[in-house]
């Protein structure tokens, strides 16, 4: 897998990957602001790949602490499972403004890597079934493809079954 950076030094996510020496591929597509698809569904369709391999980055609060959850775009986040996986009792989706402020990314482009303030991260266990998965590169219309084990290692993430159909 080749490293491909965008002109201008890339995004904080690509910079973090390059600094760690982790191979990845950047996939760009034209984001359509008028699309009725979710950001993740739009990415899967634009990249002509399975929605099970494209992971959305969601920011939730687990017992009041911001936590990142990555689940396939074909599923929903199971908040109870996330709370358990993060060692908490209760989880709820975070305020979008707080998620943007804390990660340094805009909604629809939040990457699990290169965040302004790294957050505890849980990746749905289904990621381990694929040689590579896709996650946001930190900008709408830009996806990273990398092995899930590398993502988990760099994000200091745990894995658990946190998605539901």
C-alpha positions as CSV (number, residue, x, y, z in Angstrom):
1,X,0.0,0.0,0.0
2,X,1.5,3.3,-1.0
3,X,1.7,6.4,1.0
4,X,0.0,9.3,-0.8
5,X,-0.1,12.7,0.6
6,X,-2.1,15.6,-0.7
7,X,-0.5,18.9,-1.7
8,X,0.0,21.2,1.2
9,X,1.1,18.5,3.6
10,X,-2.1,16.6,3.9
11,X,-4.3,16.5,7.0
12,X,-3.4,15.9,10.6
13,X,-4.4,12.3,10.1
14,X,-2.1,11.7,7.2
15,X,0.7,13.5,9.0
16,X,0.3,11.2,12.0
17,X,0.4,8.2,9.8
18,X,3.5,9.4,8.0
19,X,5.2,10.2,11.2
20,X,4.4,6.7,12.6
21,X,5.7,5.1,9.4
22,X,2.4,3.4,8.7
23,X,1.5,2.6,5.1
24,X,-1.8,4.0,3.9
25,X,-3.6,5.1,0.8
26,X,-5.6,8.3,0.4
27,X,-8.8,8.1,-1.7
28,X,-10.3,11.4,-2.7
29,X,-13.8,11.8,-4.1
30,X,-16.0,14.8,-4.9
31,X,-18.2,15.4,-1.8
32,X,-21.7,16.4,-2.8
33,X,-23.2,18.8,-0.2
34,X,-26.7,18.2,-1.6
35,X,-26.4,14.4,-1.3
36,X,-29.2,12.7,0.8
37,X,-26.8,9.9,1.7
38,X,-24.9,10.0,5.0
39,X,-21.2,11.0,4.7
40,X,-20.2,7.4,5.1
41,X,-22.7,6.0,2.6
42,X,-21.6,8.6,0.1
43,X,-17.9,7.6,0.7
44,X,-18.7,3.9,0.2
45,X,-20.7,4.6,-3.0
46,X,-18.0,7.0,-4.4
47,X,-15.2,4.5,-3.7
48,X,-17.2,1.6,-5.0
49,X,-16.5,-0.5,-1.9
50,X,-18.6,-2.4,0.6
51,X,-20.3,-0.3,3.3
52,X,-19.0,-2.9,5.8
53,X,-15.4,-1.7,5.1
54,X,-16.1,2.0,5.4
55,X,-16.1,3.1,9.1
56,X,-17.7,6.2,10.4
57,X,-16.1,8.1,13.2
58,X,-18.6,9.0,15.9
59,X,-18.0,11.0,19.0
60,X,-20.0,10.0,22.1
61,X,-19.9,10.8,25.8
62,X,-19.3,7.8,28.1
63,X,-20.1,8.8,31.7
64,X,-19.4,12.5,30.6
65,X,-16.1,11.8,28.9
66,X,-15.8,12.2,25.1
67,X,-15.0,8.9,23.4
68,X,-14.6,8.0,19.8
69,X,-16.5,5.0,18.3
70,X,-15.8,3.6,14.8
71,X,-18.5,1.4,13.3
72,X,-19.2,0.4,9.7
73,X,-21.5,2.8,7.8
74,X,-23.8,-0.1,7.3
75,X,-24.6,-0.3,11.0
76,X,-25.6,2.0,13.9
77,X,-23.7,2.6,17.1
78,X,-24.9,0.5,20.0
79,X,-24.5,3.1,22.9
80,X,-24.9,0.5,25.6
81,X,-22.2,-1.7,24.1
82,X,-19.9,1.3,23.7
83,X,-20.4,2.3,27.4
84,X,-19.5,-1.3,28.4
85,X,-16.4,-1.4,26.1
86,X,-15.2,2.0,27.4
87,X,-15.6,0.9,31.0
88,X,-18.6,3.1,31.7
89,X,-22.2,2.9,32.5
90,X,-24.0,5.3,30.2
91,X,-23.3,6.6,26.7
92,X,-24.9,9.3,24.6
93,X,-24.0,11.0,21.4
94,X,-21.8,14.0,22.0
95,X,-22.8,17.6,21.1
96,X,-21.5,18.1,17.5
97,X,-19.9,21.4,18.4
98,X,-18.0,19.7,21.3
99,X,-16.8,16.9,18.9
100,X,-15.6,19.4,16.4
101,X,-13.9,21.6,19.0
102,X,-12.1,18.7,20.7
103,X,-11.0,16.8,17.6
104,X,-10.2,19.7,15.4
105,X,-12.2,18.3,12.5
106,X,-15.6,19.2,11.1
107,X,-18.6,16.9,11.2
108,X,-18.5,14.4,8.3
109,X,-14.8,14.7,8.3
110,X,-13.8,13.6,11.8
111,X,-10.9,11.2,11.6
112,X,-9.9,8.8,14.4
113,X,-6.3,9.9,13.8
114,X,-4.5,13.2,14.3
115,X,-7.1,14.7,16.6
116,X,-6.4,18.0,18.4
117,X,-6.8,16.1,21.7
118,X,-6.7,12.3,21.3
119,X,-9.7,10.7,22.8
120,X,-10.3,7.1,24.0
121,X,-11.3,5.1,21.0
122,X,-13.2,1.9,20.4
123,X,-13.3,0.2,17.0
124,X,-16.1,-2.2,16.1
125,X,-14.6,-5.7,16.1
126,X,-15.9,-6.4,12.6
127,X,-12.9,-4.3,11.3
128,X,-10.6,-7.2,12.1
129,X,-12.3,-9.3,9.4
130,X,-10.8,-7.2,6.6
131,X,-7.3,-6.7,5.4
132,X,-7.9,-3.0,5.1
133,X,-10.7,-0.6,6.1
134,X,-11.6,3.0,5.2
135,X,-11.8,5.9,7.7
136,X,-12.0,9.6,7.3
137,X,-8.8,11.3,6.5
138,X,-10.0,14.5,8.2
139,X,-11.8,16.2,5.4
140,X,-15.1,15.5,3.7
141,X,-14.4,13.7,0.4
142,X,-11.1,12.2,1.7
143,X,-10.8,8.7,3.0
144,X,-7.8,6.7,4.3
145,X,-7.4,3.0,3.6
146,X,-5.2,1.1,6.0
147,X,-5.0,-2.2,7.9
148,X,-7.2,-2.2,10.9
149,X,-4.4,-3.4,13.2
150,X,-2.4,-0.3,12.3
151,X,-5.3,2.0,12.9
152,X,-6.0,0.4,16.3
153,X,-2.3,0.7,17.3
154,X,-1.9,4.3,16.3
155,X,-5.2,5.4,17.8
156,X,-4.4,3.3,21.0
157,X,-7.9,1.9,20.5
158,X,-9.7,-1.1,21.8
159,X,-12.0,-3.4,19.8
160,X,-15.5,-4.6,20.8
161,X,-18.7,-5.4,19.1
162,X,-20.3,-1.9,19.3
163,X,-22.2,-1.8,16.0
164,X,-25.7,-3.1,15.4
165,X,-27.6,-3.8,12.2
